[in-house]
Amino acid sequence: MTRFLLFGGSTNSTCKPIWLPMETLRVAQVAPNIFPTPPGLSGGTERVVHDLCKALESLGIEVCLFAPSDSVCDTPRIGSLPSLRTLEERHGTIPPSVPQVLEAAQMEELRKRLDTFDIVHCHGEFFHAALLGDKRRHSLTTIHWRVDELDRQIFFETFPDLPVAGISDSQLKQIPVANRAGTVHHGLDANRYRPANGSGGYAAFIGRMTDQKQPDVAIRIARAGGIRIRLAGSVDVGNPTYFRERVEPMLGEDAIFLGAVDDAGKQDFLGLASVLLFPIDWPEPFGLVMIEAMACGTPVIAFDRGSVPEIVEDGVTGFVVRDEDEAAKALLRVRELDRAVIRKRFEARFTARRMAEDYLAIYRELLDA
């Protein structure tokens, strides 16, 4: 059993106590195979996994990352096959079975080394649960998608002993009690984005061009509030007609589509924006772009769905609204919010270090149990 030593701040400290290993704790982080880790233009999950690896290493944890061979994370890494997106770029249309083959190959690589880790932390969907066997009690699964659909329900029923972390309380409430290991909000490298002044005078939207994210609604809100809007993100490959039929006809001088942007592009895009619009129409499990905006000091106006009330502090880091009319009215109030305060709230709540500390606490509980 790995031994732990508790380090805490003064009695007046608001920081959580941190349990660090006296003996080196060996943790496997198993990333998805869709994008490299870290990703390029797309891949929020892979971004979170990368930042978690680096933050855990800064806490003295020995981390091994299972990720595609085209990943560039400098954490010790295992992976012999490229990501799905790279295969698509090389070969064009690929058989629909390829994702399953990539996951099977990754699971074989993990199986060969399973006994070398104290904790196995998986960020994929399903296959790992069967592979883990008795190791399930010393594993953690983070699901980066909604958990209320039939496939996840069957999954939880089949593996009631699999510890699962929610990325929001909203998501965790939809996970069976037997599986719940706690909530850990996402975090980002605190140095990736810097606060900016929002001098661009436009509203920003970042997300897939799909009905879940509602970019067309964002355009209507901006126009109702009398502000220009710029939209960034990729066209959803699973629903390309949505962009062509619902979004493209609305574009114009006051509504410009930029396509996908990388981290450097997000800094300028979000930093110059007056506000981020997040008019979602689904039970958002977290919403990484909200904290990316906050890291730039940019306020967020978001629909009250899923995790939003947990992430946006109404009247401090943005406004939580019910519909388009409330969102348009909130646009008139964003100047009331202090961008420096928004950045400070990001630093207090959504850094990668805080995320790593929270996961480390769950690892300790699993090992103690």
C-alpha positions as a Markdown table, in Angstrom:
| # | Residue | x | y | z |
|---|---|---|---|---|
| 1 | Met | 0.0 | 0.0 | 0.0 |
| 2 | Thr | 1.3 | 3.4 | -0.9 |
| 3 | Arg | 1.8 | 5.6 | 2.1 |
| 4 | Phe | 0.7 | 9.3 | 2.2 |
| 5 | Leu | 1.6 | 12.4 | 4.1 |
| 6 | Leu | -0.8 | 15.2 | 4.6 |
| 7 | Phe | 0.4 | 18.8 | 3.9 |
| 8 | Gly | -2.0 | 21.6 | 4.8 |
| 9 | Gly | -1.9 | 25.4 | 5.0 |
| 10 | Ser | -2.5 | 27.5 | 8.1 |
| 11 | Thr | -5.7 | 27.3 | 9.9 |
| 12 | Asn | -6.8 | 30.5 | 8.1 |
| 13 | Ser | -6.0 | 29.1 | 4.7 |
| 14 | Thr | -8.9 | 28.5 | 2.3 |
| 15 | Cys | -6.9 | 25.9 | 0.4 |
| 16 | Lys | -7.8 | 22.3 | 0.6 |
| 17 | Pro | -5.3 | 20.0 | 2.3 |
| 18 | Ile | -3.1 | 18.1 | -0.2 |
| 19 | Trp | -2.2 | 14.5 | 0.2 |
| 20 | Leu | 1.1 | 13.8 | -1.4 |
| 21 | Pro | 2.9 | 10.4 | -1.7 |
| 22 | Met | 5.8 | 9.6 | 0.6 |
| 23 | Glu | 6.6 | 6.8 | -1.9 |
| 24 | Thr | 6.3 | 7.7 | -5.5 |
| 25 | Leu | 2.8 | 7.2 | -6.7 |
| 26 | Arg | 2.6 | 5.6 | -10.2 |
| 27 | Val | -0.4 | 6.8 | -12.2 |
| 28 | Ala | -1.4 | 5.8 | -15.8 |
| 29 | Gln | -3.4 | 8.4 | -17.7 |
| 30 | Val | -5.3 | 6.8 | -20.6 |
| 31 | Ala | -6.3 | 9.4 | -23.2 |
| 32 | Pro | -8.8 | 8.9 | -26.1 |
| 33 | Asn | -7.5 | 8.0 | -29.6 |
| 34 | Ile | -9.5 | 10.6 | -31.5 |
| 35 | Phe | -6.9 | 13.4 | -31.4 |
| 36 | Pro | -3.2 | 13.6 | -30.3 |
| 37 | Thr | -2.5 | 14.7 | -26.7 |
| 38 | Pro | -2.3 | 17.7 | -26.5 |
| 39 | Pro | -4.6 | 18.4 | -29.5 |
| 40 | Gly | -4.2 | 20.9 | -32.3 |
| 41 | Leu | -7.4 | 22.8 | -33.4 |
| 42 | Ser | -9.9 | 20.4 | -31.7 |
| 43 | Gly | -9.9 | 18.1 | -28.7 |
| 44 | Gly | -11.0 | 19.5 | -25.3 |
| 45 | Thr | -10.6 | 16.1 | -23.6 |
| 46 | Glu | -7.0 | 15.7 | -24.8 |
| 47 | Arg | -6.2 | 19.2 | -23.7 |
| 48 | Val | -7.5 | 18.4 | -20.2 |
| 49 | Val | -5.5 | 15.1 | -20.0 |
| 50 | His | -2.3 | 16.9 | -21.1 |
| 51 | Asp | -2.6 | 19.6 | -18.5 |
| 52 | Leu | -3.5 | 17.0 | -15.8 |
| 53 | Cys | -0.4 | 15.0 | -16.6 |
| 54 | Lys | 1.9 | 18.0 | -16.3 |
| 55 | Ala | 0.2 | 19.2 | -13.1 |
| 56 | Leu | 0.5 | 15.8 | -11.5 |
| 57 | Glu | 4.1 | 15.6 | -12.4 |
| 58 | Ser | 4.7 | 19.0 | -10.7 |
| 59 | Leu | 3.2 | 17.4 | -7.5 |
| 60 | Gly | 5.8 | 14.6 | -7.6 |
| 61 | Ile | 3.6 | 11.9 | -9.2 |
| 62 | Glu | 5.1 | 9.5 | -11.6 |
| 63 | Val | 2.8 | 9.6 | -14.7 |
| 64 | Cys | 2.7 | 7.4 | -17.8 |
| 65 | Leu | 0.5 | 8.6 | -20.6 |
| 66 | Phe | -1.2 | 6.2 | -23.0 |
| 67 | Ala | -2.0 | 8.2 | -26.1 |
| 68 | Pro | -1.6 | 8.1 | -29.9 |
| 69 | Ser | 1.8 | 8.0 | -31.4 |
| 70 | Asp | 1.4 | 11.5 | -33.0 |
| 71 | Ser | 1.1 | 13.1 | -29.5 |
| 72 | Val | 3.7 | 15.6 | -28.5 |
| 73 | Cys | 3.2 | 15.6 | -24.7 |
| 74 | Asp | 6.7 | 15.2 | -23.1 |
| 75 | Thr | 5.2 | 13.0 | -20.3 |
| 76 | Pro | 6.6 | 9.4 | -20.6 |
| 77 | Arg | 4.2 | 8.0 | -23.2 |
| 78 | Ile | 3.1 | 4.7 | -24.7 |
| 79 | Gly | 1.3 | 4.4 | -28.0 |
| 80 | Ser | 2.2 | 2.8 | -31.3 |
| 81 | Leu | -0.6 | 3.9 | -33.5 |
| 82 | Pro | -1.6 | 7.4 | -34.7 |
| 83 | Ser | -4.8 | 9.2 | -33.8 |
| 84 | Leu | -8.0 | 8.7 | -35.7 |
| 85 | Arg | -7.8 | 12.3 | -37.1 |
| 86 | Thr | -4.3 | 11.7 | -38.4 |
| 87 | Leu | -5.4 | 8.4 | -40.1 |
| 88 | Glu | -8.3 | 10.3 | -41.7 |
| 89 | Glu | -5.9 | 12.9 | -43.0 |
| 90 | Arg | -3.7 | 10.3 | -44.5 |
| 91 | His | -6.3 | 7.9 | -45.9 |
| 92 | Gly | -9.4 | 10.0 | -46.4 |
| 93 | Thr | -12.5 | 7.9 | -45.7 |
| 94 | Ile | -11.7 | 5.0 | -43.3 |
| 95 | Pro | -13.7 | 2.0 | -42.2 |
| 96 | Pro | -16.1 | 2.7 | -39.3 |
| 97 | Ser | -14.4 | -0.1 | -37.3 |
| 98 | Val | -11.0 | 1.7 | -37.1 |
| 99 | Pro | -11.9 | 3.5 | -33.8 |
| 100 | Gln | -12.5 | 0.1 | -32.2 |
| 101 | Val | -9.3 | -1.2 | -33.5 |
| 102 | Leu | -7.4 | 1.7 | -32.1 |
| 103 | Glu | -8.9 | 1.3 | -28.7 |
| 104 | Ala | -8.3 | -2.5 | -28.7 |
| 105 | Ala | -4.6 | -1.9 | -29.5 |
| 106 | Gln | -4.4 | 0.7 | -26.7 |
| 107 | Met | -6.0 | -1.7 | -24.3 |
| 108 | Glu | -3.5 | -4.4 | -25.2 |
| 109 | Glu | -0.6 | -1.9 | -24.4 |
| 110 | Leu | -2.2 | -1.1 | -21.1 |
| 111 | Arg | -2.8 | -4.8 | -20.3 |
| 112 | Lys | 0.8 | -5.6 | -20.6 |
| 113 | Arg | 1.7 | -3.0 | -18.0 |
| 114 | Leu | -1.3 | -3.0 | -15.8 |
| 115 | Asp | 0.4 | -4.2 | -12.6 |
| 116 | Thr | 3.1 | -1.5 | -12.8 |
| 117 | Phe | 0.6 | 1.3 | -11.8 |
| 118 | Asp | -0.9 | 2.2 | -8.4 |
| 119 | Ile | -3.8 | 4.0 | -10.2 |
| 120 | Val | -5.1 | 3.7 | -13.7 |
| 121 | His | -7.1 | 6.8 | -14.7 |
| 122 | Cys | -9.1 | 6.3 | -18.0 |
| 123 | His | -10.6 | 9.1 | -20.0 |
| 124 | Gly | -12.2 | 6.9 | -22.7 |
| 125 | Glu | -15.7 | 5.4 | -22.8 |
| 126 | Phe | -16.1 | 1.7 | -22.3 |
| 127 | Phe | -13.6 | -1.1 | -23.2 |
| 128 | His | -11.2 | -0.4 | -20.3 |
| 129 | Ala | -13.7 | -1.4 | -17.7 |
| 130 | Ala | -13.6 | -5.1 | -18.8 |
| 131 | Leu | -9.8 | -5.1 | -19.1 |
| 132 | Leu | -9.2 | -3.7 | -15.6 |
| 133 | Gly | -10.8 | -6.7 | -13.8 |
| 134 | Asp | -9.8 | -6.6 | -10.1 |
| 135 | Lys | -7.8 | -3.4 | -10.8 |
| 136 | Arg | -11.1 | -1.6 | -11.1 |
| 137 | Arg | -11.0 | -0.7 | -7.4 |
| 138 | His | -7.8 | 1.1 | -8.0 |
| 139 | Ser | -8.9 | 2.8 | -11.2 |
| 140 | Leu | -10.8 | 6.0 | -12.0 |
| 141 | Thr | -12.9 | 6.8 | -15.0 |
| 142 | Thr | -13.7 | 10.3 | -16.2 |
| 143 | Ile | -16.4 | 10.5 | -18.8 |
| 144 | His | -16.1 | 13.8 | -20.8 |
| 145 | Trp | -19.5 | 13.5 | -22.4 |
| 146 | Arg | -23.1 | 13.3 | -21.3 |
| 147 | Val | -24.0 | 10.3 | -19.2 |
| 148 | Asp | -27.8 | 10.2 | -19.5 |
| 149 | Glu | -28.0 | 8.2 | -22.7 |
| 150 | Leu | -28.7 | 4.5 | -23.0 |
| 151 | Asp | -25.1 | 3.4 | -23.7 |
| 152 | Arg | -23.8 | 4.9 | -20.5 |
| 153 | Gln | -26.8 | 3.5 | -18.5 |
| 154 | Ile | -26.0 | 0.0 | -19.7 |
| 155 | Phe | -22.3 | 0.6 | -19.0 |
| 156 | Phe | -22.9 | 1.6 | -15.4 |
| 157 | Glu | -25.3 | -1.3 | -14.8 |
| 158 | Thr | -22.7 | -3.7 | -16.1 |
| 159 | Phe | -19.8 | -2.3 | -14.0 |
| 160 | Pro | -21.3 | -1.1 | -10.6 |
| 161 | Asp | -17.8 | -1.4 | -9.0 |
| 162 | Leu | -16.1 | 1.0 | -11.5 |
| 163 | Pro | -15.2 | 4.4 | -9.7 |
| 164 | Val | -16.3 | 7.3 | -11.9 |
| 165 | Ala | -15.5 | 11.0 | -11.4 |
| 166 | Gly | -18.0 | 13.6 | -12.5 |
| 167 | Ile | -16.6 | 16.7 | -14.3 |
| 168 | Ser | -19.5 | 18.6 | -12.7 |
| 169 | Asp | -22.0 | 18.0 | -10.0 |
| 170 | Ser | -24.7 | 18.1 | -12.7 |
| 171 | Gln | -23.1 | 15.2 | -14.5 |
| 172 | Leu | -22.3 | 13.3 | -11.3 |
| 173 | Lys | -26.0 | 13.3 | -10.3 |
| 174 | Gln | -26.8 | 11.3 | -13.4 |
| 175 | Ile | -24.2 | 8.6 | -12.5 |
| 176 | Pro | -25.4 | 5.8 | -10.2 |
| 177 | Val | -24.4 | 6.2 | -6.6 |
| 178 | Ala | -22.4 | 3.0 | -6.6 |
| 179 | Asn | -20.0 | 4.4 | -9.2 |
| 180 | Arg | -19.7 | 8.0 | -7.8 |
| 181 | Ala | -16.1 | 8.8 | -6.8 |
| 182 | Gly | -16.6 | 12.6 | -6.6 |
| 183 | Thr | -16.6 | 15.7 | -8.7 |
| 184 | Val | -13.5 | 17.3 | -10.2 |
| 185 | His | -14.0 | 20.4 | -12.3 |
| 186 | His | -11.7 | 20.8 | -15.3 |
| 187 | Gly | -8.6 | 23.0 | -15.0 |
| 188 | Leu | -6.2 | 24.6 | -17.4 |
| 189 | Asp | -2.5 | 25.5 | -17.3 |
| 190 | Ala | -2.7 | 28.9 | -15.7 |
| 191 | Asn | -0.1 | 30.3 | -18.1 |
| 192 | Arg | -1.7 | 29.3 | -21.3 |
| 193 | Tyr | -3.9 | 32.4 | -21.5 |
| 194 | Arg | -3.3 | 35.8 | -20.2 |
| 195 | Pro | -5.8 | 38.5 | -19.2 |
| 196 | Ala | -6.7 | 41.0 | -21.9 |
| 197 | Asn | -8.8 | 44.1 | -22.2 |
| 198 | Gly | -11.6 | 43.0 | -24.5 |
| 199 | Ser | -11.0 | 46.0 | -26.8 |
| 200 | Gly | -12.3 | 44.2 | -30.0 |
| 201 | Gly | -15.9 | 45.2 | -29.3 |
| 202 | Tyr | -17.5 | 42.0 | -30.4 |
| 203 | Ala | -19.2 | 38.9 | -28.9 |
| 204 | Ala | -17.3 | 35.6 | -29.3 |
| 205 | Phe | -18.7 | 32.1 | -29.9 |
| 206 | Ile | -16.5 | 29.0 | -29.9 |
| 207 | Gly | -17.8 | 25.6 | -30.4 |
| 208 | Arg | -18.8 | 22.9 | -32.9 |
| 209 | Met | -21.3 | 24.2 | -35.4 |
| 210 | Thr | -24.1 | 22.0 | -34.2 |
| 211 | Asp | -27.6 | 22.2 | -32.6 |
| 212 | Gln | -26.2 | 21.3 | -29.2 |
| 213 | Lys | -24.1 | 24.5 | -29.2 |
| 214 | Gln | -26.5 | 26.7 | -31.2 |
| 215 | Pro | -24.3 | 29.2 | -33.0 |
| 216 | Asp | -27.3 | 30.5 | -34.9 |
| 217 | Val | -28.9 | 31.5 | -31.5 |
| 218 | Ala | -25.7 | 33.2 | -30.6 |
| 219 | Ile | -26.0 | 35.3 | -33.8 |
| 220 | Arg | -29.5 | 36.3 | -32.9 |
| 221 | Ile | -28.6 | 37.2 | -29.4 |
| 222 | Ala | -25.7 | 39.4 | -30.6 |
| 223 | Arg | -27.9 | 41.2 | -33.1 |
| 224 | Ala | -30.7 | 41.7 | -30.5 |
| 225 | Gly | -28.0 | 43.2 | -28.2 |
| 226 | Gly | -26.6 | 45.5 | -30.9 |
| 227 | Ile | -23.1 | 44.0 | -31.0 |
| 228 | Arg | -21.0 | 42.3 | -33.7 |
| 229 | Ile | -20.2 | 38.6 | -33.3 |
| 230 | Arg | -17.4 | 36.4 | -34.5 |
| 231 | Leu | -17.7 | 32.6 | -34.5 |
| 232 | Ala | -14.9 | 30.1 | -34.3 |
| 233 | Gly | -15.1 | 26.3 | -34.3 |
| 234 | Ser | -15.3 | 23.3 | -36.7 |
| 235 | Val | -18.3 | 22.2 | -38.6 |
| 236 | Asp | -19.7 | 19.1 | -36.9 |
| 237 | Val | -18.9 | 16.1 | -39.1 |
| 238 | Gly | -21.9 | 14.3 | -37.7 |
| 239 | Asn | -24.3 | 17.1 | -38.7 |
| 240 | Pro | -22.8 | 19.2 | -41.5 |
| 241 | Thr | -26.2 | 20.3 | -42.8 |
| 242 | Tyr | -26.8 | 22.3 | -39.6 |
| 243 | Phe | -24.1 | 24.8 | -40.5 |
| 244 | Arg | -25.1 | 25.0 | -44.2 |
| 245 | Glu | -28.8 | 25.5 | -43.5 |
| 246 | Arg | -29.0 | 27.2 | -40.1 |
| 247 | Val | -25.7 | 29.2 | -39.7 |
| 248 | Glu | -24.3 | 30.1 | -43.1 |
| 249 | Pro | -27.3 | 32.0 | -44.2 |
| 250 | Met | -27.1 | 34.3 | -41.2 |
| 251 | Leu | -23.5 | 35.3 | -41.7 |
| 252 | Gly | -22.6 | 38.8 | -42.8 |
| 253 | Glu | -20.6 | 41.9 | -41.9 |
| 254 | Asp | -21.8 | 41.7 | -38.3 |
| 255 | Ala | -21.5 | 37.9 | -38.0 |
| 256 | Ile | -18.2 | 36.5 | -39.3 |
| 257 | Phe | -17.2 | 32.8 | -39.2 |
| 258 | Leu | -13.5 | 32.2 | -38.6 |
| 259 | Gly | -13.3 | 28.4 | -38.6 |
| 260 | Ala | -11.3 | 26.5 | -36.0 |
| 261 | Val | -8.7 | 28.2 | -33.9 |
| 262 | Asp | -5.7 | 26.9 | -31.9 |
| 263 | Asp | -4.5 | 28.0 | -28.5 |
| 264 | Ala | -2.7 | 31.1 | -29.8 |
| 265 | Gly | -5.7 | 32.0 | -31.9 |
| 266 | Lys | -8.0 | 31.6 | -28.8 |
| 267 | Gln | -5.9 | 34.1 | -26.9 |
| 268 | Asp | -6.5 | 36.8 | -29.4 |
| 269 | Phe | -10.0 | 35.8 | -30.2 |
| 270 | Leu | -11.2 | 35.5 | -26.5 |
| 271 | Gly | -9.0 | 38.2 | -25.1 |
| 272 | Leu | -10.3 | 40.9 | -27.5 |
| 273 | Ala | -13.9 | 39.8 | -27.1 |
| 274 | Ser | -16.3 | 41.8 | -24.9 |
| 275 | Val | -18.1 | 38.6 | -24.0 |
| 276 | Leu | -18.4 | 34.9 | -24.7 |
| 277 | Leu | -21.9 | 33.7 | -25.7 |
| 278 | Phe | -22.6 | 30.1 | -24.7 |
| 279 | Pro | -26.3 | 29.4 | -25.7 |
| 280 | Ile | -26.2 | 25.6 | -25.3 |
| 281 | Asp | -29.2 | 23.3 | -25.8 |
| 282 | Trp | -28.0 | 20.2 | -24.1 |
| 283 | Pro | -27.0 | 19.0 | -20.6 |
| 284 | Glu | -23.4 | 20.4 | -20.9 |
| 285 | Pro | -21.2 | 18.2 | -18.7 |
| 286 | Phe | -18.6 | 21.0 | -18.3 |
| 287 | Gly | -17.9 | 23.5 | -21.1 |
| 288 | Leu | -14.2 | 24.1 | -21.3 |
| 289 | Val | -14.5 | 27.2 | -23.4 |
| 290 | Met | -16.1 | 29.0 | -20.5 |
| 291 | Ile | -13.0 | 28.8 | -18.4 |
| 292 | Glu | -10.8 | 29.6 | -21.4 |
| 293 | Ala | -12.7 | 32.8 | -21.7 |
| 294 | Met | -12.4 | 33.5 | -17.9 |
| 295 | Ala | -8.6 | 32.9 | -18.1 |
| 296 | Cys | -8.6 | 35.9 | -20.6 |
| 297 | Gly | -10.8 | 37.9 | -18.2 |
| 298 | Thr | -13.7 | 37.7 | -20.6 |
| 299 | Pro | -17.2 | 37.4 | -19.1 |
| 300 | Val | -19.5 | 34.6 | -20.1 |
| 301 | Ile | -23.3 | 34.7 | -20.9 |
| 302 | Ala | -24.6 | 31.2 | -20.8 |
| 303 | Phe | -27.9 | 29.4 | -20.9 |
| 304 | Asp | -28.9 | 27.6 | -17.6 |
| 305 | Arg | -28.2 | 24.1 | -18.8 |
| 306 | Gly | -26.1 | 21.3 | -17.3 |
| 307 | Ser | -22.9 | 22.5 | -15.5 |
| 308 | Val | -23.4 | 26.2 | -16.4 |
| 309 | Pro | -24.5 | 27.4 | -12.9 |
| 310 | Glu | -21.5 | 25.7 | -11.3 |
| 311 | Ile | -19.0 | 27.3 | -13.7 |
| 312 | Val | -20.4 | 30.8 | -14.2 |
| 313 | Glu | -20.7 | 32.9 | -11.0 |
| 314 | Asp | -23.7 | 35.0 | -11.9 |
| 315 | Gly | -22.9 | 38.7 | -11.7 |
| 316 | Val | -19.2 | 38.0 | -11.1 |
| 317 | Thr | -17.8 | 36.1 | -14.0 |
| 318 | Gly | -20.8 | 36.4 | -16.3 |
| 319 | Phe | -24.5 | 35.9 | -16.4 |
| 320 | Val | -26.6 | 32.7 | -16.3 |
| 321 | Val | -29.7 | 33.3 | -18.4 |
| 322 | Arg | -32.8 | 31.2 | -19.4 |
| 323 | Asp | -33.4 | 32.3 | -23.0 |
| 324 | Glu | -32.4 | 34.6 | -25.9 |
| 325 | Asp | -34.2 | 37.6 | -24.5 |
| 326 | Glu | -32.4 | 37.4 | -21.1 |
| 327 | Ala | -29.1 | 36.9 | -22.9 |
| 328 | Ala | -29.6 | 40.0 | -25.1 |
| 329 | Lys | -30.4 | 42.1 | -22.0 |
| 330 | Ala | -27.4 | 40.7 | -20.2 |
| 331 | Leu | -25.2 | 41.9 | -23.1 |
| 332 | Leu | -26.0 | 45.5 | -21.9 |
| 333 | Arg | -24.6 | 44.6 | -18.4 |
| 334 | Val | -21.2 | 43.0 | -19.2 |
| 335 | Arg | -19.4 | 46.3 | -18.7 |
| 336 | Glu | -20.4 | 46.1 | -15.1 |
| 337 | Leu | -18.1 | 43.1 | -14.6 |
| 338 | Asp | -14.5 | 43.5 | -13.7 |
| 339 | Arg | -12.2 | 41.5 | -16.1 |
| 340 | Ala | -9.4 | 41.4 | -13.5 |
| 341 | Val | -11.8 | 39.8 | -11.0 |
| 342 | Ile | -12.9 | 37.3 | -13.6 |
| 343 | Arg | -9.2 | 36.3 | -14.1 |
| 344 | Lys | -8.7 | 35.9 | -10.4 |
| 345 | Arg | -11.8 | 33.7 | -10.1 |
| 346 | Phe | -10.3 | 31.5 | -12.9 |
| 347 | Glu | -7.0 | 31.3 | -10.9 |
| 348 | Ala | -8.9 | 30.3 | -7.7 |
| 349 | Arg | -11.2 | 27.7 | -9.3 |
| 350 | Phe | -10.0 | 26.4 | -12.6 |
| 351 | Thr | -6.3 | 25.8 | -12.8 |
| 352 | Ala | -4.7 | 22.5 | -13.7 |
| 353 | Arg | -2.9 | 22.4 | -10.3 |
| 354 | Arg | -6.3 | 22.5 | -8.5 |
| 355 | Met | -7.6 | 19.8 | -10.8 |
| 356 | Ala | -4.6 | 17.6 | -10.1 |
| 357 | Glu | -4.9 | 18.1 | -6.4 |
| 358 | Asp | -8.6 | 17.1 | -6.5 |
| 359 | Tyr | -7.9 | 14.0 | -8.5 |
| 360 | Leu | -5.0 | 13.1 | -6.2 |
| 361 | Ala | -7.4 | 13.2 | -3.2 |
| 362 | Ile | -9.6 | 10.7 | -5.0 |
| 363 | Tyr | -6.6 | 8.5 | -5.8 |
| 364 | Arg | -5.8 | 8.4 | -2.1 |
| 365 | Glu | -9.3 | 7.5 | -1.2 |
| 366 | Leu | -9.3 | 4.6 | -3.7 |
| 367 | Leu | -6.0 | 3.3 | -2.4 |
| 368 | Asp | -7.0 | 3.6 | 1.2 |
| 369 | Ala | -10.2 | 1.7 | 0.6 |
